[in-house]
Amino acid sequence: MEWSGEASVIGQRKHGENAVILTVLARDAGLISGMVPGGASSKRAALLQPGNRLALRWRSRIEGQLGTFTIEPARARPGLLGDGDALAGVNAVTTLLRFALPEHDPHPRLTDQTERLLDLMDEGPGWAQDYLAWEMLLLDEMGFGLDLKTCAVTGTRAGLAYVSPRSGRAVSAAAAGDWAPRLLPLPALLGGVGNGGYEDAFALTGHFLQQRLAESHAARPLPAARARLVARLIAREDR
């Protein structure tokens, strides 16, 4: 069994005295994990930071075995370590990917948007809405996408103000009626008619990440890294 190509580091953990188990995200192969002999050395520590892009070859003698990586640098993203928001961002993105995706299950669209988001985080501030779009895409790629284009009751595209917390479909202000208090607000950031900033937008995606991804799909709590990032972004963008 063999794979080679470029991929971004999603996580690592120490293995024995000198090796690490490295997890990367590849466009054509999804998440791949393998051992990197000598990966715990100080020389390789910077190379294996989450978010960095590597040229890799992965080999395994039999299917289902962990396998071993040989690695070369492809592109570093030093800005991910130089800013608190970016560091929180890469931690949230990589943790959610490991939480949601099984190994060897490619998601090219999600991978492309992840690479773009990491590049934006590396460049500097101003990527909060791109991260919000990434969460929406993650839900969609996992089969839990939201339908925020038309009203679930009338089919209209006008006056969308709420989202059903069960179906994930938009509802217009006119159609909500007495049910409005039981619905989630649809903020302007996601196409709603209300004001609603990042706090409402992340509350909406967070509800479905928790309900559909964490509880229904993974049967474990949503990673705390997501909450830490959201708190930082709300404080920065909504002031």
C-alpha positions in Angstrom: 0.0 0.0 0.0 1.5 3.4 -1.0 0.4 7.0 -1.4 2.4 10.1 -2.3 1.4 13.7 -2.7 1.1 17.1 -0.9 -1.0 17.5 2.2 -1.4 19.8 5.2 -0.6 18.7 8.8 -3.8 18.2 10.8 -2.3 16.8 14.0 0.5 14.8 15.6 1.2 12.8 18.8 4.3 11.4 20.2 5.0 7.7 19.6 7.8 6.1 21.6 11.1 7.9 22.2 11.7 9.6 18.9 8.8 9.1 16.6 5.4 10.8 16.1 2.1 9.7 14.6 1.3 12.4 12.0 -2.1 13.0 10.6 -2.5 15.0 7.3 -5.3 16.1 5.0 -4.9 15.2 1.4 -7.3 16.2 -1.4 -7.4 12.8 -3.0 -7.1 10.6 0.1 -8.7 12.5 3.0 -7.1 12.1 6.4 -4.1 9.9 6.5 -2.1 8.9 9.6 1.4 7.4 9.7 4.5 7.2 11.8 7.4 9.6 11.2 10.6 8.1 12.6 12.6 10.9 14.3 9.6 13.2 14.1 10.0 14.2 17.8 13.4 15.8 17.2 13.7 19.6 17.6 14.8 19.8 14.0 11.5 18.4 12.7 9.2 20.0 15.3 8.7 23.2 13.3 8.1 21.2 10.1 5.3 19.2 11.6 3.3 22.1 13.0 -0.4 21.9 12.3 -1.2 23.9 9.1 2.1 23.4 7.4 2.1 21.8 4.0 4.3 18.8 3.3 5.4 16.6 0.4 4.9 13.1 1.6 5.1 9.4 0.8 3.1 7.0 2.8 3.8 3.2 2.8 2.3 0.3 4.5 3.0 -3.4 4.1 -0.7 -4.4 4.4 -4.0 -2.7 4.2 -5.2 -1.4 7.6 -1.7 -1.0 9.0 -0.6 2.4 10.4 2.1 2.9 7.7 5.1 5.2 7.7 5.7 8.6 6.2 8.7 10.1 4.6 8.4 13.9 4.5 9.8 17.0 2.8 8.7 20.6 3.4 6.4 22.0 0.8 5.1 25.3 2.2 5.2 26.7 5.8 2.5 28.9 7.2 4.4 30.8 9.9 1.6 33.3 10.5 -0.5 30.6 12.1 1.9 30.7 15.1 2.4 34.5 15.2 -1.2 35.6 16.0 -3.5 34.4 18.8 -6.6 34.3 16.7 -4.8 32.4 13.9 -3.5 29.9 16.4 -7.0 29.4 17.8 -8.3 29.1 14.3 -5.9 26.4 13.1 -6.5 24.5 16.4 -10.3 24.6 15.8 -10.1 23.7 12.2 -7.8 20.7 12.7 -9.6 19.5 15.7 -13.0 19.6 14.0 -11.6 17.8 11.0 -10.2 14.9 13.1 -13.5 14.9 15.0 -15.7 14.7 12.0 -13.8 12.8 9.2 -13.0 9.1 9.1 -9.6 8.3 7.7 -9.1 7.6 4.0 -12.5 9.3 3.1 -11.7 12.1 0.6 -13.6 15.4 0.6 -12.0 17.5 -2.2 -14.3 20.5 -1.8 -13.8 20.6 2.0 -10.0 20.1 1.5 -9.8 23.0 -1.0 -11.7 25.3 1.3 -9.6 24.2 4.3 -6.4 25.1 2.4 -7.8 28.5 1.4 -8.8 29.2 5.0 -5.4 28.3 6.3 -3.8 30.6 3.8 -6.1 33.4 4.9 -5.3 32.8 8.6 -1.6 32.8 7.7 -1.9 36.2 6.0 -3.5 38.0 8.9 -6.9 39.1 10.4 -10.2 39.4 8.5 -11.1 35.7 7.9 -14.0 35.3 10.4 -16.7 35.1 7.7 -14.5 32.6 5.8 -14.4 30.4 8.9 -18.2 30.7 9.2 -18.5 29.5 5.6 -16.1 26.7 6.3 -18.3 25.5 9.2 -21.4 25.6 6.9 -19.4 23.5 4.3 -18.3 21.0 7.0 -22.0 20.4 7.9 -22.9 20.0 4.2 -20.0 17.6 3.5 -21.0 15.5 6.5 -24.6 15.2 5.2 -26.1 17.8 7.6 -26.3 20.8 5.3 -28.6 23.7 6.1 -31.2 25.0 3.5 -31.2 28.8 4.0 -32.3 29.8 0.5 -36.1 29.4 0.6 -38.8 29.3 3.3 -39.7 25.8 4.3 -43.4 26.8 4.7 -44.1 29.0 1.6 -41.1 28.5 -0.7 -40.5 32.2 -0.9 -36.9 33.7 -0.9 -38.0 37.0 0.6 -38.1 37.9 4.3 -36.2 34.9 5.6 -35.8 35.5 9.4 -35.6 32.2 11.2 -34.3 28.6 10.9 -36.0 25.5 12.2 -33.8 24.0 14.9 -34.9 20.5 13.8 -34.9 20.6 10.0 -32.2 23.2 9.4 -34.5 25.0 6.9 -35.1 28.7 6.7 -38.5 30.2 7.6 -39.8 33.7 6.6 -40.9 36.2 9.2 -44.5 36.1 7.8 -44.7 32.3 7.9 -43.2 31.9 11.4 -46.2 33.3 13.3 -46.6 32.0 16.8 -43.7 29.6 16.2 -41.2 32.4 16.1 -40.0 32.0 19.7 -39.1 28.4 19.1 -37.0 29.1 16.0 -33.4 30.2 15.7 -32.7 33.7 14.3 -31.2 33.8 10.8 -28.6 36.6 10.9 -27.9 38.9 8.0 -24.5 37.3 7.7 -26.2 34.1 6.5 -28.9 35.8 4.3 -31.5 36.7 6.9 -33.4 40.0 7.1 -32.5 40.8 10.7 -29.3 42.5 11.9 -27.6 39.7 13.8 -23.8 39.5 13.8 -21.3 36.8 14.4 -22.7 35.8 17.7 -26.0 34.8 16.1 -24.3 33.2 13.1 -22.0 31.0 15.2 -24.9 30.1 17.5 -26.7 28.8 14.5 -23.8 26.7 13.1 -22.9 25.7 16.6 -26.4 24.3 17.2 -26.3 22.0 14.2 -22.6 21.0 14.8 -23.6 20.0 18.3 -27.0 18.4 17.4 -26.1 16.7 14.2 -22.4 16.2 14.1 -21.5 15.7 17.8 -24.6 14.0 19.2 -26.0 12.1 16.3 -22.9 11.3 14.3 -20.0 11.2 16.7 -21.8 10.6 20.0 -19.4 12.7 21.9 -19.1 16.4 22.9 -18.1 19.0 20.3 -14.3 19.9 20.7 -13.7 22.8 23.1 -11.3 24.3 20.6 -14.3 25.4 18.5 -15.8 27.3 21.4 -12.5 29.0 22.2 -12.1 30.3 18.7 -15.8 31.5 18.4 -15.4 33.5 21.6 -12.3 35.2 20.2 -14.0 36.0 16.9 -17.2 37.3 18.4 -15.1 39.6 20.7 -13.1 40.9 17.7 -15.7 41.2 15.0 -18.8 42.3 16.9 -17.3 45.1 18.9 
